[in-house]
Amino acid sequence: MATPLYILCPGQGAQIVGMGKDLYNGSAVAKKFFDDANAILGFDLKSVCFDGPQERLNQTDISQPAIYVTSVASYNAALADGKFSEADITAFAGLSLGEYTALHLAGVFSFEQGLKLVAARGRYMQQAAVASPSGMVAIMGADEAAIRNLCEGSAQGEVLVPANFNAPGQVVVSGSIAACERVLKAAEAGGFKATALQVAGAFHSPLMQSGADRMAGELEKVNFAAPTKTVYSNVTGKPHESADSIKPLLVDQITHPVRWQQTMETLVASGEARYIELAPGRTLAGLAKRINRRLPVESLGA
């Protein structure tokens, strides 16, 4: 029996100036995705990926389509180079934004449809962040129960919720600016390491509801096909059950916590497997090592 192959698709935060440049220069297959993306979006996305500035690349409305294009290009370049075949793949899993990459690669929608969805998602989340000044705090060393206690004790009537269950002992919370400041102090007082993240707003929280509402309208414009491979949902941490159930979960994903740890633990529990992380970066390989230090994750990104 063949060893299972899981393709991992990175999310926002993996972006770095220069991403995709080597792919573009070294692979005709990858080059076409960047060129097509420029034509679809109507602006020079690849120049921001390759040359920055980092501040522009970090903007939610830019980083989301940039990561999607880079990931899809790296997947197809690796496929063309014979690093794996489609028949080898058991499942796709993507972190937050990366779930769109995973769904495209599993045949749910076309590259162009996915790029337009991701670009809209980035715009709407950026707009929601501007409308409700807010932030995110990474807390290290706390389990889910401790995180929920910290949120309840620091909210004081404002929004403060778990946003990303990334790995054992690594959870990100989202909320209003004041609530984030309070939880920083409370976490440190409790013996945990806490860091305010440089993000536009409180992603994966109720403060993103306006973005979720707008995204629901965008998703309704696209016909989804049934996935050709298993794809994991961020909201449930489990495989999507059908094409019909995907859209509601993608809407919920914007305001609900990401269950990445649960997804990875499910994959690891299946036994020996091969893991490939698409470009850009090696964020997911780093998170995987918190679950199992010897987990063999091959990163296609620098």
QUISUL-V532063 format. One record per residue. N is the residue number from 1. PSI is psi as a letter, one per 40 degrees, with the letter a starting at -180 (none if undefined). D_FIRST is the distance of its C-alpha to the first C-alpha in whole Angstrom. Layout:
n & psi & d_first
N & PSI & D_FIRST
N & PSI & D_FIRST
This chain:
n & psi & d_first
1 & h & 0
2 & i & 4
3 & h & 7
4 & i & 9
5 & h & 12
6 & h & 15
7 & h & 19
8 & h & 22
9 & h & 25
10 & i & 28
11 & a & 31
12 & h & 35
13 & e & 36
14 & e & 34
15 & i & 36
16 & i & 38
17 & h & 41
18 & e & 39
19 & h & 36
20 & e & 34
21 & d & 37
22 & d & 35
23 & d & 33
24 & d & 36
25 & d & 37
26 & e & 34
27 & h & 32
28 & d & 34
29 & d & 31
30 & d & 31
31 & d & 35
32 & d & 35
33 & d & 34
34 & d & 37
35 & d & 39
36 & d & 38
37 & d & 38
38 & d & 42
39 & d & 43
40 & d & 41
41 & d & 43
42 & e & 46
43 & i & 46
44 & g & 45
45 & d & 42
46 & d & 41
47 & d & 44
48 & d & 44
49 & d & 40
50 & d & 41
51 & e & 45
52 & a & 45
53 & i & 47
54 & d & 45
55 & d & 47
56 & d & 47
57 & d & 43
58 & e & 43
59 & h & 44
60 & d & 42
61 & e & 43
62 & d & 42
63 & d & 39
64 & d & 37
65 & d & 37
66 & d & 37
67 & d & 34
68 & d & 32
69 & d & 33
70 & d & 32
71 & d & 28
72 & d & 28
73 & d & 29
74 & d & 27
75 & d & 24
76 & d & 25
77 & d & 26
78 & d & 23
79 & d & 21
80 & d & 24
81 & e & 24
82 & f & 20
83 & d & 19
84 & i & 16
85 & i & 16
86 & d & 16
87 & d & 13
88 & d & 11
89 & h & 13
90 & d & 12
91 & i & 16
92 & i & 19
93 & h & 22
94 & i & 25
95 & h & 28
96 & b & 31
97 & d & 32
98 & e & 29
99 & d & 28
100 & d & 29
101 & d & 27
102 & d & 24
103 & d & 26
104 & d & 27
105 & d & 24
106 & e & 22
107 & e & 25
108 & d & 27
109 & i & 30
110 & i & 31
111 & d & 32
112 & d & 35
113 & d & 35
114 & d & 33
115 & d & 36
116 & d & 39
117 & d & 37
118 & d & 36
119 & d & 40
120 & d & 41
121 & d & 40
122 & d & 41
123 & d & 44
124 & d & 45
125 & d & 43
126 & d & 46
127 & d & 49
128 & d & 48
129 & d & 48
130 & d & 51
131 & d & 53
132 & g & 52
133 & h & 52
134 & i & 49
135 & a & 47
136 & i & 43
137 & h & 43
138 & h & 40
139 & h & 41
140 & h & 39
141 & e & 38
142 & i & 39
143 & i & 37
144 & d & 37
145 & d & 40
146 & d & 42
147 & d & 41
148 & d & 42
149 & d & 45
150 & d & 46
151 & d & 46
152 & d & 48
153 & d & 51
154 & e & 51
155 & d & 51
156 & f & 55
157 & e & 54
158 & i & 52
159 & h & 49
160 & h & 46
161 & i & 43
162 & h & 39
163 & d & 38
164 & h & 35
165 & g & 32
166 & d & 31
167 & i & 30
168 & h & 31
169 & e & 35
170 & h & 35
171 & i & 36
172 & h & 38
173 & i & 41
174 & i & 43
175 & a & 47
176 & i & 50
177 & d & 52
178 & d & 54
179 & d & 51
180 & d & 49
181 & d & 52
182 & d & 52
183 & d & 49
184 & d & 49
185 & d & 52
186 & d & 50
187 & d & 47
188 & d & 49
189 & d & 51
190 & e & 48
191 & e & 47
192 & i & 44
193 & h & 44
194 & h & 44
195 & h & 44
196 & h & 46
197 & i & 43
198 & g & 45
199 & i & 44
200 & d & 46
201 & a & 46
202 & g & 44
203 & i & 41
204 & f & 39
205 & i & 42
206 & e & 45
207 & e & 47
208 & e & 44
209 & d & 45
210 & d & 47
211 & d & 44
212 & d & 42
213 & d & 45
214 & d & 45
215 & d & 41
216 & d & 41
217 & d & 43
218 & d & 41
219 & d & 38
220 & e & 40
221 & e & 41
222 & h & 37
223 & h & 35
224 & h & 31
225 & i & 29
226 & h & 26
227 & i & 23
228 & e & 20
229 & i & 18
230 & h & 18
231 & h & 21
232 & i & 23
233 & h & 26
234 & d & 29
235 & d & 31
236 & d & 29
237 & e & 26
238 & i & 24
239 & i & 22
240 & h & 25
241 & d & 25
242 & i & 26
243 & d & 28
244 & d & 32
245 & e & 31
246 & d & 30
247 & d & 34
248 & d & 35
249 & d & 33
250 & d & 33
251 & d & 37
252 & d & 37
253 & d & 35
254 & d & 38
255 & e & 40
256 & i & 37
257 & i & 35
258 & h & 32
259 & f & 29
260 & d & 27
261 & d & 27
262 & d & 26
263 & d & 23
264 & d & 22
265 & d & 22
266 & d & 20
267 & d & 17
268 & d & 17
269 & e & 17
270 & e & 14
271 & a & 12
272 & h & 11
273 & i & 11
274 & h & 13
275 & h & 17
276 & h & 19
277 & h & 23
278 & i & 25
279 & i & 28
280 & i & 31
281 & a & 31
282 & f & 29
283 & d & 30
284 & d & 26
285 & d & 25
286 & d & 28
287 & d & 28
288 & d & 24
289 & e & 26
290 & d & 28
291 & d & 25
292 & h & 23
293 & d & 25
294 & e & 22
295 & h & 20
296 & g & 19
297 & h & 20
298 & h & 21
299 & h & 24
300 & e & 25
301 & i & 29
302 & none & 32
